[in-house]
Amino acid sequence: MELIRGLHNLRPRHRGCVATIGNFDGVHLGHQAVIGQLAERAAELRLPALVMLFEPQPQEYFRPDQAPARLMRLREKLMALRRYAVDRVLCIRFDARFAALEAEAFIEHVLARDLGVRYLVVGDDFRFGAKRRGDFAMLKRAGERHGFQVVNMHSFSVDGERVSSTRIRSALAAADLETAEKLLGRRYRMSGRVAHGRKLGRALGIPTANIHLHRHGSPLSGIFVVEMYGLVGEPLPGVANIGTRPTVDGTEVILEVHLLDFDREFYGAHVSVEFLRKLRDEKRFDSLEAMRAEILNDIGRARLYFGGPDTPQPRAARHS
């Protein structure tokens, strides 16, 4: 899969494709159905299948304080798209210049001239261009002039309701990991690089791997039973906290993972954390001793989940 970062990196060889446009946040079953729809036509026309997406996502640009929490950061999205029949991803920087681009110019310059789109799949409620003037009807008319077909995304439903990123976020907010898994087609996970922290976990005798999320908000919060991928021996069982750590006056949302019976160093490793069950909400404790006691209880419950003894046995690992 080829990643094209920005319109300025389009080349003559990129002309001629079938395409779809969207956020693709989560790359859920609905997105997968769209990619399948696109791949079928790509095979018929013997053209590459291209996914166009934006960074930041438009809602994050226009309403950063009100934009919903992301299911995926860009890197996670690209990793997921690689699993499917996507030949190219065009990632456009959504900034003031792009936001001011008129709908007609987007069609003429980007879709027709630069990409040479032959077949375009979008939602019938898709809006684009300055002041969101462009819509599905405008694309259909333009397609007739420029020789490309515009079709609706096939709706994909689970339990009688359309699959959407909004629906998945609602399931995660309610800690309904089972429903989220059904809509995603896989368990929900977050990825990131393990970084040095404040060493508080080490001081408490419960070392944790600190993973900075680098995303607009988090759809999950609280304490979870998890499995970690990306290290030798995966999946590795653990317990995780995702939140601001109010007991120590934290402000940034981070993911902290304590791996059960694990004592190898892995700072700098890129890992993925899969969420299996929520244990409790994050809360502020009156003391570090009270917090430590509750974390040991969380570890015991995690051990029971994985079929082990209800006995916390944290090791002095080299992470904090």
C-alpha positions, 0 to 999 in steps of 0.5 A: 500500500502506497501512502501519499502525504499531501496533494503536492506529492501527487504525480502523473502516475497517480492518475487513474483510480477508483476512490472513496473519501472519508475519515475511516475512523476505526476501519470498522465493518462498514468501512470494510464493506466500502473497501470491498465495494471499491475493490470489486470495481477496481478489479473490473477496471484494472485500476488501483483502489485509493482511500482519501482521508484527512489529517486532522479530521475536519471536525477536529479542525473546525471544532477542536473542543467539541470533536469526538474522541478518535477511535484511531490515530493515523498510524493505527488507521494506516496499519488497519487499511493495509490488511484490506484491498487498498492500493493507495492512501491519499492523506490530505492536510486539512488546514485553512487553505484546504478548508477554503477550497471551493467544491468545484475546484476540489472536483476539477483539480483534485478528482478529475485532473490530479487523480483521474478518478473513474469511480467514486464511492461516497455517502449520500450525505457527504459534504465538501468544499468551502462552506460545505457547498458540495454534495452528492448531487454535485458530484453526480453532475460533475461525474457525468461531465468528467466521465466518472461514476459516483455511487452510494456507500453500501449500508452495513448493519449489525443487529438491525442498526447501521455500523458507524464510528459514532455507534462504536464510540458510544459502546466504548464509552459504556464499556460495552467491549463486546458490542464494539468488537462486533462492530469493528470485526475485532477487539478494540485496541490502541497502539503507541510507543513505550516512553519514560514516565514519572517512575511512580509505578516503580516506586510503588512496586508495580511497574508500568509501561507508559504509552502516550496516545497522541490522539484527539481524546480517548473513547475509553477511560478506566481500568481494564484487563488487557493483552499487549502485542508487539513483544516476544511472547505476545499476547502478554496479559496485563492490567491497564489504566487509561486516564489522567491519574487524578491522585497525582494531579495528572492532566494528560490522558495516557495509557499505563499497562502493568504486565503480569509476571514480566520483567524485560525492558522495552522502552521505545517499543511500539506496542498494541494494547487490546482491551478485554474487560473493564474493571472499574472507573478511574478515581482519586485516592486519598493517599498513594498507599490506598491507590496501591492497595486498589491497584493490587486488587485490580491485578488480582482480578486480572489474574482471575480473568486469565485463569490464574490465582487471585494473588497479586505478584508484581515484579520489579520490572524496569518500567514506570 
